[in-house]
Amino acid sequence: MVALLAAAVRLLPSVGAGAQLAATSRAAAESEKRWAKIPGGEGTVCSQGGPYSFYFRTASPDKLMVYFQGGGACWRYGNCDLGQQPTYDPAVDAGDDPKPSGIFDLGNAGNPLADYSVLFLPYCTGDVHLGDKEAVYSGAASPGAGDTGAARSVRIHHNGYRNAMAAIEWASARVKAPSDVFVAGESAGAIATPFYADRLADRYPKARVVQLGDSGGGYRSPAVPGLIEAWGAIEVLRRFAFNVPSDTSAIRFETLYTATARNHPTIRLAQVNTAEDETQVFFLAQIGMPNAVLDPLLERNYADIRAASPAFRAFTASGKVHVILRRPQFYSLEAGGVRLRDWVAGLVAGRRVDDVPATRDK
């Protein structure tokens, strides 16, 4: 430990840079103080029955960001039971606190969202924020010490929809008439963002609504309708005039974009992905597509969305990084000579932005 500390001291910046770093740290600390953690209240719950909470940061009353956290998903005993191989975050705890990085670096002068009031929705229900079902999954436990491999079951509260709407109801009572609403999400949280952009456009009919999904655009699989049904999400979609197909098997994650585009053509729809995102490839394997090549799946999904929304835009960077908006690289990442930070700033401000493809090796 002493050797590690000594190495860290040798890597410290100069006195001038140190003062700048200290000022940045103070700004981040002040920014963090503005976050309030709010109990979800009646009707909210995490997957295992624990309490749900969300976060709010008060800033401009005219600008609201609604951000959906990622954290995997589950749809069978083997990846829902915490004693097996879970592929989701089951609870809201200190690890879910918003960190001052990327678009949440609220003291950064280059942040195009720094003056927005922010509703941050943690994710603990394994259902891409869309579920409304208490499900029981059964299966054989993995044999281990003292375990015979006998059949077991796990009960999961897929309560993402009710959690999200409780938080939105709370925030909308405080931000009553914003002129600008930015709806974004990462990973699993990216998938539901068009649906909630649609809900917020209904709530704020005079607002300019922009949606941006980060690292959730490649799930082109015939397994998707079964997932949506397992979570009780199809019934959620059909509670609204949301233009989803009557044929359940035809509902895909891209359907959320195409339905939103038909309901509210003025919503700006957009995605950011990396062309070889390791996490999306992992989850594609989990739903029956091992060794998937992500880039062509992204392009086919983009094409489906553009058919309903010609104004849809995508920023596709090279590499395998999963989730960009909340990383420091948000300010430096480029594709095709365009910085992601500048592209998002244009999107948020209502300026024209173009599709940005990954730079591919010749």
ZITANOR-V150021 format. One record per helix or strand of 2 or more residues. SS is the DSSP state (A for helix, B for strand). FROM is the first residue (numbers start at 1). LEN is the number of residues. If there is no record, write none. Layout:
SS:FROM:LEN / SS:FROM:LEN
//
This chain:
A:2:9 / A:15:19 / B:35:5 / B:53:5 / B:60:9 / A:77:4 / A:94:3 / A:102:3 / B:116:6 / B:133:8 / B:151:8 / A:160:13 / B:180:7 / A:188:4 / A:193:11 / B:208:7 / A:224:7 / A:233:6 / A:248:3 / A:253:11 / B:270:5 / A:278:9 / A:294:15 / B:313:5 / A:328:4 / B:334:2 / B:338:2 / A:340:10
//
